[in-house]
Amino acid sequence: MSKKVLVLGATGNLGAYSAIALKKAGVDVIASGKRKSDNNFFEDNGIKYFSADITDSKSLDVFLNEKIDIVVNFAGELPSRCEFNPQLLIRSITEGTMNVLELIRKVGAKKIIFPTTPYDLFHLHETGIPMKPDEKRSYPATGDHSIYAIAKNAAVDLIENYHNEYGISRFILRFFTIYQYHPNAYHYADGKMRMMPYRMLMNRAENGLPISIFGNPNRVKEMVYIKDFVKVVVNAAKSELEGGFYNIGSPERVSLDEMIHGIVEVFSPENNKSQITYDSSKPDTLQSMLDWSKTKKELDYNPEYTYIKMLKDFKKEMKDEPFAQLWGTGKYYDDLYKDKI
């Protein structure tokens, strides 16, 4: 593939893995993030790096002479990565996407790849039926994902307008959590800093501590691994289709019971396995599912990582820390947040 791809938000979770995957697929990649320095991570991987902020349209002028064909926009704030700030969500997601679309128009690029949120189908959550990709979008009336979904919907509407006006193909990717090892195991939930639930479970298993399964243990989750996710990004970049909405789900949905037993199997020491108990008096975990048959058909999505295979690779990356040059180490974040949780 000879086309040049700009990955925005390349210093973040999805962007970094995607930039490397595109490079390995033979794509000419430019990486960009808000950070002034990437610690030479991208240069060491044969990728040119630019510092740019999508909320500042002028800063995107640095790309005007780069002859870009495709933009992968993973920039923008997440509710889980910042204290609740509605203005920042609108500015970085909606206004930022407007700036990116104008860049695309100016450089004559022909495609954008953009992540939306499954909360745009919130009215279909908990139905027990996998949600189809082209269902009518909405947003939660309240909660920390309400403004986020509004911002994403507005960004997607802008993308659709540029598709209609300028013929830009668009690949809108919808997914729940993409599981991957990042040295920062902490996030904001309901305005408070805490360890992410699945990282907390891994931590308890590593230390042989008891784990209790709340509610109905048969409720299922989509468990998508980053190394399957990036294959969709690569295939979307290579696709000659006009695009649309694409759901990204897991090869086999994993029940809460399977999830906990898998974590204990992979992360607990052989001589000190965590004891698993059940507490049906606690609320059930959320259960919302995605229909990804369109992604399979149009983007050749055939996820390779079973749940256990994902956990084993996660554990390996936790040890090897392949992105430490870019992100730092787990110890750094543990020390940083130990007094804040």
Secondary structure, DSSP 8 states (H G I E B T S, - for coil): ---EEEEETTTSHHHHHHHHHHHHTT-EEEEEESSS--TTHHHHTT-EEEE--TT-GGGGGGGTTS---EEEE--S--TTTSS--HHHHIIIIIIHHHHHHHHHHHHT--EEEEE--GGGGGGGTTSSS-B-TTS-----SSSTTHHHHHHHHHHHHHHHHHHHHH--EEEEEE-S-EE---S--EEEETTEEEE-HHHHHHHHHHTT--EEEES-TT-EE--EEHHHHHHHHHHHHH--S-EEEEE---SS-EEHHHHHHHHHHHHS-TTS---EEEETTS-------B--HHHHHHH-------HHHHHHHHHHHHHH-TTHHHH--HHHHHHHHTTT-
